[in-house]
């Protein structure tokens, strides 16, 4: 379920960013697209980047589990506490 949600987020992000790039190209050819490119740059592109971040970011739980497998983590924690 989470994988499906991340795939859908990545696809929507690709569409939003591609649409923004397309509007940017069209605004160079025709001035009627300038306002739509500005709106897309202000709204659609940041939302798309946020969705990309959600889709490709590892969860904090996975990162903590990977760090727990490192054999010297306890030594590093003790060393950090003494410093």
N, CA, C and O atoms as a Maestro MAE file, in Angstrom:
{
 s_m_m2io_version
 :::
 2.0.0
}

f_m_ct {
 s_m_title
 :::
 protein
 m_atom[332] {
  # First column is atom index #
  i_m_mmod_type
  r_m_x_coord
  r_m_y_coord
  r_m_z_coord
  i_m_residue_number
  s_m_chain_name
  s_m_pdb_residue_name
  s_m_pdb_atom_name
  i_m_atomic_number
  :::
  1 25 0.824 -1.193 0.000 1 A "UNK " " N  " 7
  2 3 0.000 0.000 0.000 1 A "UNK " " CA " 6
  3 2 0.868 1.256 0.000 1 A "UNK " " C  " 6
  4 15 0.594 2.215 -0.722 1 A "UNK " " O  " 8
  5 25 1.914 1.236 0.818 2 A "UNK " " N  " 7
  6 3 2.800 2.406 0.879 2 A "UNK " " CA " 6
  7 2 3.574 2.534 -0.434 2 A "UNK " " C  " 6
  8 15 3.793 3.642 -0.924 2 A "UNK " " O  " 8
  9 25 3.985 1.399 -1.001 3 A "UNK " " N  " 7
  10 3 4.725 1.436 -2.265 3 A "UNK " " CA " 6
  11 2 3.851 2.015 -3.374 3 A "UNK " " C  " 6
  12 15 4.328 2.804 -4.190 3 A "UNK " " O  " 8
  13 25 2.589 1.634 -3.409 4 A "UNK " " N  " 7
  14 3 1.670 2.160 -4.410 4 A "UNK " " CA " 6
  15 2 1.519 3.668 -4.253 4 A "UNK " " C  " 6
  16 15 1.510 4.405 -5.238 4 A "UNK " " O  " 8
  17 25 1.402 4.114 -3.018 5 A "UNK " " N  " 7
  18 3 1.259 5.549 -2.750 5 A "UNK " " CA " 6
  19 2 2.505 6.307 -3.194 5 A "UNK " " C  " 6
  20 15 2.403 7.413 -3.726 5 A "UNK " " O  " 8
  21 25 3.681 5.718 -2.980 6 A "UNK " " N  " 7
  22 3 4.921 6.385 -3.388 6 A "UNK " " CA " 6
  23 2 5.063 6.414 -4.905 6 A "UNK " " C  " 6
  24 15 5.555 7.396 -5.460 6 A "UNK " " O  " 8
  25 25 4.642 5.356 -5.577 7 A "UNK " " N  " 7
  26 3 4.702 5.337 -7.040 7 A "UNK " " CA " 6
  27 2 3.753 6.376 -7.617 7 A "UNK " " C  " 6
  28 15 4.116 7.103 -8.541 7 A "UNK " " O  " 8
  29 25 2.547 6.452 -7.083 8 A "UNK " " N  " 7
  30 3 1.581 7.451 -7.556 8 A "UNK " " CA " 6
  31 2 2.105 8.860 -7.294 8 A "UNK " " C  " 6
  32 15 1.944 9.744 -8.135 8 A "UNK " " O  " 8
  33 25 2.725 9.077 -6.146 9 A "UNK " " N  " 7
  34 3 3.303 10.392 -5.843 9 A "UNK " " CA " 6
  35 2 4.398 10.753 -6.831 9 A "UNK " " C  " 6
  36 15 4.484 11.899 -7.272 9 A "UNK " " O  " 8
  37 25 5.235 9.786 -7.181 10 A "UNK " " N  " 7
  38 3 6.309 10.045 -8.141 10 A "UNK " " CA " 6
  39 2 5.742 10.372 -9.519 10 A "UNK " " C  " 6
  40 15 6.260 11.248 -10.211 10 A "UNK " " O  " 8
  41 25 4.691 9.681 -9.917 11 A "UNK " " N  " 7
  42 3 4.074 9.956 -11.219 11 A "UNK " " CA " 6
  43 2 3.421 11.334 -11.252 11 A "UNK " " C  " 6
  44 15 3.567 12.065 -12.231 11 A "UNK " " O  " 8
  45 25 2.710 11.689 -10.202 12 A "UNK " " N  " 7
  46 3 2.088 13.013 -10.138 12 A "UNK " " CA " 6
  47 2 3.168 14.097 -10.132 12 A "UNK " " C  " 6
  48 15 3.021 15.122 -10.798 12 A "UNK " " O  " 8
  49 25 4.248 13.875 -9.384 13 A "UNK " " N  " 7
  50 3 5.344 14.847 -9.336 13 A "UNK " " CA " 6
  51 2 5.959 15.034 -10.718 13 A "UNK " " C  " 6
  52 15 6.262 16.156 -11.124 13 A "UNK " " O  " 8
  53 25 6.141 13.936 -11.434 14 A "UNK " " N  " 7
  54 3 6.699 14.023 -12.785 14 A "UNK " " CA " 6
  55 2 5.778 14.843 -13.686 14 A "UNK " " C  " 6
  56 15 6.246 15.663 -14.475 14 A "UNK " " O  " 8
  57 25 4.478 14.623 -13.567 15 A "UNK " " N  " 7
  58 3 3.526 15.393 -14.370 15 A "UNK " " CA " 6
  59 2 3.539 16.869 -14.040 15 A "UNK " " C  " 6
  60 15 3.508 17.708 -14.940 15 A "UNK " " O  " 8
  61 25 3.585 17.199 -12.749 16 A "UNK " " N  " 7
  62 3 3.583 18.610 -12.348 16 A "UNK " " CA " 6
  63 2 4.840 19.333 -12.823 16 A "UNK " " C  " 6
  64 15 4.770 20.449 -13.337 16 A "UNK " " O  " 8
  65 25 5.978 18.690 -12.646 17 A "UNK " " N  " 7
  66 3 7.232 19.338 -13.054 17 A "UNK " " CA " 6
  67 2 7.340 19.398 -14.573 17 A "UNK " " C  " 6
  68 15 7.808 20.396 -15.121 17 A "UNK " " O  " 8
  69 25 6.909 18.336 -15.259 18 A "UNK " " N  " 7
  70 3 6.921 18.354 -16.726 18 A "UNK " " CA " 6
  71 2 5.986 19.436 -17.261 18 A "UNK " " C  " 6
  72 15 6.316 20.128 -18.224 18 A "UNK " " O  " 8
  73 25 4.830 19.578 -16.638 19 A "UNK " " N  " 7
  74 3 3.901 20.626 -17.055 19 A "UNK " " CA " 6
  75 2 4.479 22.012 -16.869 19 A "UNK " " C  " 6
  76 15 4.271 22.897 -17.699 19 A "UNK " " O  " 8
  77 25 5.200 22.201 -15.789 20 A "UNK " " N  " 7
  78 3 5.831 23.501 -15.546 20 A "UNK " " CA " 6
  79 2 6.900 23.793 -16.598 20 A "UNK " " C  " 6
  80 15 6.995 24.912 -17.101 20 A "UNK " " O  " 8
  81 25 7.703 22.777 -16.926 21 A "UNK " " N  " 7
  82 3 8.737 22.952 -17.962 21 A "UNK " " CA " 6
  83 2 8.079 23.239 -19.311 21 A "UNK " " C  " 6
  84 15 8.531 24.108 -20.057 21 A "UNK " " O  " 8
  85 25 7.020 22.510 -19.617 22 A "UNK " " N  " 7
  86 3 6.307 22.729 -20.879 22 A "UNK " " CA " 6
  87 2 5.773 24.160 -20.961 22 A "UNK " " C  " 6
  88 15 5.918 24.825 -21.987 22 A "UNK " " O  " 8
  89 25 5.157 24.627 -19.880 23 A "UNK " " N  " 7
  90 3 4.648 25.995 -19.879 23 A "UNK " " CA " 6
  91 2 5.774 27.011 -20.002 23 A "UNK " " C  " 6
  92 15 5.594 28.062 -20.617 23 A "UNK " " O  " 8
  93 25 6.927 26.712 -19.429 24 A "UNK " " N  " 7
  94 3 8.075 27.602 -19.575 24 A "UNK " " CA " 6
  95 2 8.539 27.699 -21.019 24 A "UNK " " C  " 6
  96 15 8.875 28.778 -21.507 24 A "UNK " " O  " 8
  97 25 8.552 26.557 -21.694 25 A "UNK " " N  " 7
  98 3 8.940 26.558 -23.111 25 A "UNK " " CA " 6
  99 2 7.911 27.310 -23.941 25 A "UNK " " C  " 6
  100 15 8.267 28.101 -24.815 25 A "UNK " " O  " 8
  101 25 6.638 27.063 -23.667 26 A "UNK " " N  " 7
  102 3 5.578 27.729 -24.423 26 A "UNK " " CA " 6
  103 2 5.551 29.233 -24.158 26 A "UNK " " C  " 6
  104 15 5.224 30.015 -25.052 26 A "UNK " " O  " 8
  105 25 5.891 29.639 -22.938 27 A "UNK " " N  " 7
  106 3 5.876 31.072 -22.634 27 A "UNK " " CA " 6
  107 2 6.977 31.815 -23.384 27 A "UNK " " C  " 6
  108 15 6.862 33.017 -23.622 27 A "UNK " " O  " 8
  109 25 8.034 31.113 -23.755 28 A "UNK " " N  " 7
  110 3 9.067 31.736 -24.578 28 A "UNK " " CA " 6
  111 2 8.599 31.977 -26.004 28 A "UNK " " C  " 6
  112 15 9.081 32.884 -26.682 28 A "UNK " " O  " 8
  113 25 7.662 31.161 -26.449 29 A "UNK " " N  " 7
  114 3 7.143 31.294 -27.812 29 A "UNK " " CA " 6
  115 2 5.929 32.223 -27.893 29 A "UNK " " C  " 6
  116 15 5.756 32.953 -28.869 29 A "UNK " " O  " 8
  117 25 5.101 32.184 -26.859 30 A "UNK " " N  " 7
  118 3 3.842 32.932 -26.888 30 A "UNK " " CA " 6
  119 2 3.611 33.563 -25.515 30 A "UNK " " C  " 6
  120 15 3.647 32.869 -24.499 30 A "UNK " " O  " 8
  121 25 3.380 34.853 -25.484 31 A "UNK " " N  " 7
  122 3 3.233 35.570 -24.220 31 A "UNK " " CA " 6
  123 2 1.981 35.182 -23.443 31 A "UNK " " C  " 6
  124 15 1.891 35.479 -22.252 31 A "UNK " " O  " 8
  125 25 1.019 34.531 -24.075 32 A "UNK " " N  " 7
  126 3 -0.195 34.132 -23.364 32 A "UNK " " CA " 6
  127 2 0.089 33.094 -22.276 32 A "UNK " " C  " 6
  128 15 -0.703 32.945 -21.345 32 A "UNK " " O  " 8
  129 25 1.189 32.390 -22.382 33 A "UNK " " N  " 7
  130 3 1.504 31.338 -21.422 33 A "UNK " " CA " 6
  131 2 2.316 31.826 -20.225 33 A "UNK " " C  " 6
  132 15 2.563 31.057 -19.295 33 A "UNK " " O  " 8
  133 25 2.728 33.075 -20.235 34 A "UNK " " N  " 7
  134 3 3.594 33.594 -19.168 34 A "UNK " " CA " 6
  135 2 2.891 33.529 -17.814 34 A "UNK " " C  " 6
  136 15 3.495 33.100 -16.830 34 A "UNK " " O  " 8
  137 25 1.644 33.940 -17.749 35 A "UNK " " N  " 7
  138 3 0.931 33.922 -16.466 35 A "UNK " " CA " 6
  139 2 0.754 32.496 -15.962 35 A "UNK " " C  " 6
  140 15 0.877 32.239 -14.764 35 A "UNK " " O  " 8
  141 25 0.463 31.559 -16.880 36 A "UNK " " N  " 7
  142 3 0.284 30.158 -16.470 36 A "UNK " " CA " 6
  143 2 1.602 29.544 -16.021 36 A "UNK " " C  " 6
  144 15 1.637 28.721 -15.106 36 A "UNK " " O  " 8
  145 25 2.689 29.956 -16.678 37 A "UNK " " N  " 7
  146 3 4.005 29.486 -16.248 37 A "UNK " " CA " 6
  147 2 4.328 30.032 -14.862 37 A "UNK " " C  " 6
  148 15 4.888 29.311 -14.036 37 A "UNK " " O  " 8
  149 25 3.992 31.274 -14.595 38 A "UNK " " N  " 7
  150 3 4.241 31.859 -13.278 38 A "UNK " " CA " 6
  151 2 3.458 31.152 -12.185 38 A "UNK " " C  " 6
  152 15 3.985 30.882 -11.105 38 A "UNK " " O  " 8
  153 25 2.192 30.853 -12.471 39 A "UNK " " N  " 7
  154 3 1.377 30.135 -11.487 39 A "UNK " " CA " 6
  155 2 1.918 28.728 -11.258 39 A "UNK " " C  " 6
  156 15 1.998 28.259 -10.122 39 A "UNK " " O  " 8
  157 25 2.284 28.067 -12.340 40 A "UNK " " N  " 7
  158 3 2.832 26.708 -12.205 40 A "UNK " " CA " 6
  159 2 4.152 26.722 -11.442 40 A "UNK " " C  " 6
  160 15 4.419 25.826 -10.641 40 A "UNK " " O  " 8
  161 25 4.970 27.730 -11.687 41 A "UNK " " N  " 7
  162 3 6.253 27.822 -10.976 41 A "UNK " " CA " 6
  163 2 6.057 28.071 -9.494 41 A "UNK " " C  " 6
  164 15 6.845 27.606 -8.670 41 A "UNK " " O  " 8
  165 25 5.020 28.795 -9.158 42 A "UNK " " N  " 7
  166 3 4.774 29.132 -7.757 42 A "UNK " " CA " 6
  167 2 4.048 28.026 -7.003 42 A "UNK " " C  " 6
  168 15 4.222 27.887 -5.792 42 A "UNK " " O  " 8
  169 25 3.242 27.244 -7.698 43 A "UNK " " N  " 7
  170 3 2.406 26.257 -7.006 43 A "UNK " " CA " 6
  171 2 2.761 24.827 -7.395 43 A "UNK " " C  " 6
  172 15 3.081 24.010 -6.531 43 A "UNK " " O  " 8
  173 25 2.707 24.520 -8.688 44 A "UNK " " N  " 7
  174 3 2.840 23.134 -9.129 44 A "UNK " " CA " 6
  175 2 4.257 22.586 -8.934 44 A "UNK " " C  " 6
  176 15 4.418 21.447 -8.497 44 A "UNK " " O  " 8
  177 25 5.273 23.372 -9.246 45 A "UNK " " N  " 7
  178 3 6.642 22.870 -9.122 45 A "UNK " " CA " 6
  179 2 7.016 22.561 -7.669 45 A "UNK " " C  " 6
  180 15 7.579 21.494 -7.421 45 A "UNK " " O  " 8
  181 25 6.736 23.433 -6.702 46 A "UNK " " N  " 7
  182 3 7.065 23.070 -5.313 46 A "UNK " " CA " 6
  183 2 6.287 21.849 -4.806 46 A "UNK " " C  " 6
  184 15 6.818 21.034 -4.052 46 A "UNK " " O  " 8
  185 25 5.033 21.736 -5.226 47 A "UNK " " N  " 7
  186 3 4.258 20.551 -4.833 47 A "UNK " " CA " 6
  187 2 4.882 19.306 -5.452 47 A "UNK " " C  " 6
  188 15 4.988 18.270 -4.794 47 A "UNK " " O  " 8
  189 25 5.290 19.401 -6.702 48 A "UNK " " N  " 7
  190 3 5.946 18.278 -7.369 48 A "UNK " " CA " 6
  191 2 7.239 17.882 -6.684 48 A "UNK " " C  " 6
  192 15 7.518 16.695 -6.514 48 A "UNK " " O  " 8
  193 25 8.031 18.869 -6.288 49 A "UNK " " N  " 7
  194 3 9.278 18.560 -5.582 49 A "UNK " " CA " 6
  195 2 9.004 17.916 -4.227 49 A "UNK " " C  " 6
  196 15 9.728 17.016 -3.803 49 A "UNK " " O  " 8
  197 25 7.963 18.377 -3.556 50 A "UNK " " N  " 7
  198 3 7.580 17.763 -2.280 50 A "UNK " " CA " 6
  199 2 7.139 16.320 -2.464 50 A "UNK " " C  " 6
  200 15 7.464 15.458 -1.648 50 A "UNK " " O  " 8
  201 25 6.403 16.058 -3.528 51 A "UNK " " N  " 7
  202 3 5.979 14.687 -3.801 51 A "UNK " " CA " 6
  203 2 7.162 13.799 -4.153 51 A "UNK " " C  " 6
  204 15 7.201 12.634 -3.756 51 A "UNK " " O  " 8
  205 25 8.140 14.339 -4.903 52 A "UNK " " N  " 7
  206 3 9.360 13.570 -5.179 52 A "UNK " " CA " 6
  207 2 10.086 13.237 -3.882 52 A "UNK " " C  " 6
  208 15 10.559 12.115 -3.698 52 A "UNK " " O  " 8
  209 25 10.170 14.199 -2.997 53 A "UNK " " N  " 7
  210 3 10.829 13.962 -1.709 53 A "UNK " " CA " 6
  211 2 10.120 12.863 -0.941 53 A "UNK " " C  " 6
  212 15 10.769 11.984 -0.373 53 A "UNK " " O  " 8
  213 25 8.799 12.901 -0.916 54 A "UNK " " N  " 7
  214 3 8.034 11.856 -0.225 54 A "UNK " " CA " 6
  215 2 8.253 10.496 -0.879 54 A "UNK " " C  " 6
  216 15 8.401 9.488 -0.187 54 A "UNK " " O  " 8
  217 25 8.274 10.466 -2.203 55 A "UNK " " N  " 7
  218 3 8.360 9.187 -2.914 55 A "UNK " " CA " 6
  219 2 9.724 8.519 -2.758 55 A "UNK " " C  " 6
  220 15 9.802 7.293 -2.687 55 A "UNK " " O  " 8
  221 25 10.789 9.298 -2.704 56 A "UNK " " N  " 7
  222 3 12.127 8.707 -2.714 56 A "UNK " " CA " 6
  223 2 12.861 8.780 -1.387 56 A "UNK " " C  " 6
  224 15 13.996 8.315 -1.282 56 A "UNK " " O  " 8
  225 25 12.241 9.349 -0.388 57 A "UNK " " N  " 7
  226 3 12.882 9.438 0.926 57 A "UNK " " CA " 6
  227 2 12.646 8.140 1.686 57 A "UNK " " C  " 6
  228 15 11.534 7.612 1.711 57 A "UNK " " O  " 8
  229 25 13.704 7.637 2.300 58 A "UNK " " N  " 7
  230 3 13.549 6.463 3.148 58 A "UNK " " CA " 6
  231 2 12.915 6.868 4.465 58 A "UNK " " C  " 6
  232 15 13.103 7.991 4.934 58 A "UNK " " O  " 8
  233 25 12.182 5.974 5.047 59 A "UNK " " N  " 7
  234 3 11.541 6.320 6.312 59 A "UNK " " CA " 6
  235 2 12.576 6.370 7.426 59 A "UNK " " C  " 6
  236 15 13.621 5.723 7.350 59 A "UNK " " O  " 8
  237 25 12.276 7.137 8.449 60 A "UNK " " N  " 7
  238 3 13.194 7.257 9.581 60 A "UNK " " CA " 6
  239 2 13.363 5.922 10.286 60 A "UNK " " C  " 6
  240 15 14.445 5.618 10.787 60 A "UNK " " O  " 8
  241 25 12.320 5.135 10.329 61 A "UNK " " N  " 7
  242 3 12.388 3.832 10.978 61 A "UNK " " CA " 6
  243 2 13.391 2.920 10.265 61 A "UNK " " C  " 6
  244 15 14.158 2.211 10.916 61 A "UNK " " O  " 8
  245 25 13.385 2.939 8.927 62 A "UNK " " N  " 7
  246 3 14.333 2.124 8.171 62 A "UNK " " CA " 6
  247 2 15.765 2.565 8.428 62 A "UNK " " C  " 6
  248 15 16.658 1.728 8.567 62 A "UNK " " O  " 8
  249 25 15.987 3.856 8.490 63 A "UNK " " N  " 7
  250 3 17.336 4.379 8.725 63 A "UNK " " CA " 6
  251 2 17.825 3.981 10.108 63 A "UNK " " C  " 6
  252 15 18.978 3.579 10.265 63 A "UNK " " O  " 8
  253 25 16.969 4.089 11.108 64 A "UNK " " N  " 7
  254 3 17.355 3.719 12.470 64 A "UNK " " CA " 6
  255 2 17.651 2.228 12.547 64 A "UNK " " C  " 6
  256 15 18.595 1.827 13.228 64 A "UNK " " O  " 8
  257 25 16.866 1.399 11.865 65 A "UNK " " N  " 7
  258 3 17.123 -0.035 11.874 65 A "UNK " " CA " 6
  259 2 18.452 -0.365 11.202 65 A "UNK " " C  " 6
  260 15 19.166 -1.258 11.657 65 A "UNK " " O  " 8
  261 25 18.788 0.336 10.140 66 A "UNK " " N  " 7
  262 3 20.071 0.108 9.477 66 A "UNK " " CA " 6
  263 2 21.223 0.547 10.366 66 A "UNK " " C  " 6
  264 15 22.256 -0.120 10.419 66 A "UNK " " O  " 8
  265 25 21.054 1.661 11.062 67 A "UNK " " N  " 7
  266 3 22.107 2.117 11.965 67 A "UNK " " CA " 6
  267 2 22.277 1.177 13.148 67 A "UNK " " C  " 6
  268 15 23.387 1.023 13.657 67 A "UNK " " O  " 8
  269 25 21.207 0.555 13.588 68 A "UNK " " N  " 7
  270 3 21.291 -0.366 14.716 68 A "UNK " " CA " 6
  271 2 22.095 -1.607 14.366 68 A "UNK " " C  " 6
  272 15 22.604 -2.285 15.259 68 A "UNK " " O  " 8
  273 25 22.214 -1.909 13.099 69 A "UNK " " N  " 7
  274 3 22.973 -3.076 12.665 69 A "UNK " " CA " 6
  275 2 24.478 -2.814 12.623 69 A "UNK " " C  " 6
  276 15 25.262 -3.755 12.504 69 A "UNK " " O  " 8
  277 25 24.881 -1.574 12.717 70 A "UNK " " N  " 7
  278 3 26.303 -1.236 12.683 70 A "UNK " " CA " 6
  279 2 26.942 -1.689 13.998 70 A "UNK " " C  " 6
  280 15 26.483 -1.285 15.067 70 A "UNK " " O  " 8
  281 25 27.989 -2.517 13.946 71 A "UNK " " N  " 7
  282 3 28.548 -3.086 15.178 71 A "UNK " " CA " 6
  283 2 29.206 -2.058 16.102 71 A "UNK " " C  " 6
  284 15 29.232 -2.256 17.316 71 A "UNK " " O  " 8
  285 25 29.722 -0.995 15.563 72 A "UNK " " N  " 7
  286 3 30.433 -0.043 16.408 72 A "UNK " " CA " 6
  287 2 29.559 1.113 16.869 72 A "UNK " " C  " 6
  288 15 30.076 2.093 17.405 72 A "UNK " " O  " 8
  289 25 28.259 1.023 16.676 73 A "UNK " " N  " 7
  290 3 27.370 2.131 17.042 73 A "UNK " " CA " 6
  291 2 27.391 2.394 18.538 73 A "UNK " " C  " 6
  292 15 27.352 3.549 18.962 73 A "UNK " " O  " 8
  293 25 27.453 1.345 19.341 74 A "UNK " " N  " 7
  294 3 27.472 1.540 20.791 74 A "UNK " " CA " 6
  295 2 28.746 2.261 21.232 74 A "UNK " " C  " 6
  296 15 28.708 3.122 22.111 74 A "UNK " " O  " 8
  297 25 29.861 1.905 20.622 75 A "UNK " " N  " 7
  298 3 31.116 2.574 20.940 75 A "UNK " " CA " 6
  299 2 31.048 4.046 20.560 75 A "UNK " " C  " 6
  300 15 31.533 4.901 21.301 75 A "UNK " " O  " 8
  301 25 30.458 4.346 19.423 76 A "UNK " " N  " 7
  302 3 30.332 5.732 18.974 76 A "UNK " " CA " 6
  303 2 29.393 6.534 19.893 76 A "UNK " " C  " 6
  304 15 29.634 7.708 20.176 76 A "UNK " " O  " 8
  305 25 28.334 5.880 20.345 77 A "UNK " " N  " 7
  306 3 27.400 6.560 21.262 77 A "UNK " " CA " 6
  307 2 28.111 6.870 22.570 77 A "UNK " " C  " 6
  308 15 27.976 7.974 23.097 77 A "UNK " " O  " 8
  309 25 28.860 5.922 23.099 78 A "UNK " " N  " 7
  310 3 29.596 6.158 24.350 78 A "UNK " " CA " 6
  311 2 30.645 7.241 24.169 78 A "UNK " " C  " 6
  312 15 30.833 8.080 25.050 78 A "UNK " " O  " 8
  313 25 31.317 7.228 23.054 79 A "UNK " " N  " 7
  314 3 32.323 8.237 22.783 79 A "UNK " " CA " 6
  315 2 31.682 9.620 22.693 79 A "UNK " " C  " 6
  316 15 32.260 10.601 23.163 79 A "UNK " " O  " 8
  317 25 30.506 9.706 22.101 80 A "UNK " " N  " 7
  318 3 29.823 10.993 22.002 80 A "UNK " " CA " 6
  319 2 29.362 11.489 23.356 80 A "UNK " " C  " 6
  320 15 29.360 12.694 23.609 80 A "UNK " " O  " 8
  321 25 28.970 10.570 24.236 81 A "UNK " " N  " 7
  322 3 28.519 10.955 25.572 81 A "UNK " " CA " 6
  323 2 29.671 11.494 26.413 81 A "UNK " " C  " 6
  324 15 29.475 12.409 27.212 81 A "UNK " " O  " 8
  325 25 30.862 10.941 26.244 82 A "UNK " " N  " 7
  326 3 32.009 11.384 27.052 82 A "UNK " " CA " 6
  327 2 32.615 12.690 26.554 82 A "UNK " " C  " 6
  328 15 33.338 13.352 27.298 82 A "UNK " " O  " 8
  329 25 32.345 13.061 25.349 83 A "UNK " " N  " 7
  330 3 32.937 14.294 24.803 83 A "UNK " " CA " 6
  331 2 32.120 15.465 25.111 83 A "UNK " " C  " 6
  332 15 32.472 16.581 24.728 83 A "UNK " " O  " 8
  :::
 }
 m_bond[331] {
  # First column is bond index #
  i_m_from
  i_m_to
  i_m_order
  :::
  1 1 2 1
  2 2 3 1
  3 3 4 2
  4 3 5 1
  5 5 6 1
  6 6 7 1
  7 7 8 2
  8 7 9 1
  9 9 10 1
  10 10 11 1
  11 11 12 2
  12 11 13 1
  13 13 14 1
  14 14 15 1
  15 15 16 2
  16 15 17 1
  17 17 18 1
  18 18 19 1
  19 19 20 2
  20 19 21 1
  21 21 22 1
  22 22 23 1
  23 23 24 2
  24 23 25 1
  25 25 26 1
  26 26 27 1
  27 27 28 2
  28 27 29 1
  29 29 30 1
  30 30 31 1
  31 31 32 2
  32 31 33 1
  33 33 34 1
  34 34 35 1
  35 35 36 2
  36 35 37 1
  37 37 38 1
  38 38 39 1
  39 39 40 2
  40 39 41 1
  41 41 42 1
  42 42 43 1
  43 43 44 2
  44 43 45 1
  45 45 46 1
  46 46 47 1
  47 47 48 2
  48 47 49 1
  49 49 50 1
  50 50 51 1
  51 51 52 2
  52 51 53 1
  53 53 54 1
  54 54 55 1
  55 55 56 2
  56 55 57 1
  57 57 58 1
  58 58 59 1
  59 59 60 2
  60 59 61 1
  61 61 62 1
  62 62 63 1
  63 63 64 2
  64 63 65 1
  65 65 66 1
  66 66 67 1
  67 67 68 2
  68 67 69 1
  69 69 70 1
  70 70 71 1
  71 71 72 2
  72 71 73 1
  73 73 74 1
  74 74 75 1
  75 75 76 2
  76 75 77 1
  77 77 78 1
  78 78 79 1
  79 79 80 2
  80 79 81 1
  81 81 82 1
  82 82 83 1
  83 83 84 2
  84 83 85 1
  85 85 86 1
  86 86 87 1
  87 87 88 2
  88 87 89 1
  89 89 90 1
  90 90 91 1
  91 91 92 2
  92 91 93 1
  93 93 94 1
  94 94 95 1
  95 95 96 2
  96 95 97 1
  97 97 98 1
  98 98 99 1
  99 99 100 2
  100 99 101 1
  101 101 102 1
  102 102 103 1
  103 103 104 2
  104 103 105 1
  105 105 106 1
  106 106 107 1
  107 107 108 2
  108 107 109 1
  109 109 110 1
  110 110 111 1
  111 111 112 2
  112 111 113 1
  113 113 114 1
  114 114 115 1
  115 115 116 2
  116 115 117 1
  117 117 118 1
  118 118 119 1
  119 119 120 2
  120 119 121 1
  121 121 122 1
  122 122 123 1
  123 123 124 2
  124 123 125 1
  125 125 126 1
  126 126 127 1
  127 127 128 2
  128 127 129 1
  129 129 130 1
  130 130 131 1
  131 131 132 2
  132 131 133 1
  133 133 134 1
  134 134 135 1
  135 135 136 2
  136 135 137 1
  137 137 138 1
  138 138 139 1
  139 139 140 2
  140 139 141 1
  141 141 142 1
  142 142 143 1
  143 143 144 2
  144 143 145 1
  145 145 146 1
  146 146 147 1
  147 147 148 2
  148 147 149 1
  149 149 150 1
  150 150 151 1
  151 151 152 2
  152 151 153 1
  153 153 154 1
  154 154 155 1
  155 155 156 2
  156 155 157 1
  157 157 158 1
  158 158 159 1
  159 159 160 2
  160 159 161 1
  161 161 162 1
  162 162 163 1
  163 163 164 2
  164 163 165 1
  165 165 166 1
  166 166 167 1
  167 167 168 2
  168 167 169 1
  169 169 170 1
  170 170 171 1
  171 171 172 2
  172 171 173 1
  173 173 174 1
  174 174 175 1
  175 175 176 2
  176 175 177 1
  177 177 178 1
  178 178 179 1
  179 179 180 2
  180 179 181 1
  181 181 182 1
  182 182 183 1
  183 183 184 2
  184 183 185 1
  185 185 186 1
  186 186 187 1
  187 187 188 2
  188 187 189 1
  189 189 190 1
  190 190 191 1
  191 191 192 2
  192 191 193 1
  193 193 194 1
  194 194 195 1
  195 195 196 2
  196 195 197 1
  197 197 198 1
  198 198 199 1
  199 199 200 2
  200 199 201 1
  201 201 202 1
  202 202 203 1
  203 203 204 2
  204 203 205 1
  205 205 206 1
  206 206 207 1
  207 207 208 2
  208 207 209 1
  209 209 210 1
  210 210 211 1
  211 211 212 2
  212 211 213 1
  213 213 214 1
  214 214 215 1
  215 215 216 2
  216 215 217 1
  217 217 218 1
  218 218 219 1
  219 219 220 2
  220 219 221 1
  221 221 222 1
  222 222 223 1
  223 223 224 2
  224 223 225 1
  225 225 226 1
  226 226 227 1
  227 227 228 2
  228 227 229 1
  229 229 230 1
  230 230 231 1
  231 231 232 2
  232 231 233 1
  233 233 234 1
  234 234 235 1
  235 235 236 2
  236 235 237 1
  237 237 238 1
  238 238 239 1
  239 239 240 2
  240 239 241 1
  241 241 242 1
  242 242 243 1
  243 243 244 2
  244 243 245 1
  245 245 246 1
  246 246 247 1
  247 247 248 2
  248 247 249 1
  249 249 250 1
  250 250 251 1
  251 251 252 2
  252 251 253 1
  253 253 254 1
  254 254 255 1
  255 255 256 2
  256 255 257 1
  257 257 258 1
  258 258 259 1
  259 259 260 2
  260 259 261 1
  261 261 262 1
  262 262 263 1
  263 263 264 2
  264 263 265 1
  265 265 266 1
  266 266 267 1
  267 267 268 2
  268 267 269 1
  269 269 270 1
  270 270 271 1
  271 271 272 2
  272 271 273 1
  273 273 274 1
  274 274 275 1
  275 275 276 2
  276 275 277 1
  277 277 278 1
  278 278 279 1
  279 279 280 2
  280 279 281 1
  281 281 282 1
  282 282 283 1
  283 283 284 2
  284 283 285 1
  285 285 286 1
  286 286 287 1
  287 287 288 2
  288 287 289 1
  289 289 290 1
  290 290 291 1
  291 291 292 2
  292 291 293 1
  293 293 294 1
  294 294 295 1
  295 295 296 2
  296 295 297 1
  297 297 298 1
  298 298 299 1
  299 299 300 2
  300 299 301 1
  301 301 302 1
  302 302 303 1
  303 303 304 2
  304 303 305 1
  305 305 306 1
  306 306 307 1
  307 307 308 2
  308 307 309 1
  309 309 310 1
  310 310 311 1
  311 311 312 2
  312 311 313 1
  313 313 314 1
  314 314 315 1
  315 315 316 2
  316 315 317 1
  317 317 318 1
  318 318 319 1
  319 319 320 2
  320 319 321 1
  321 321 322 1
  322 322 323 1
  323 323 324 2
  324 323 325 1
  325 325 326 1
  326 326 327 1
  327 327 328 2
  328 327 329 1
  329 329 330 1
  330 330 331 1
  331 331 332 2
  :::
 }
}
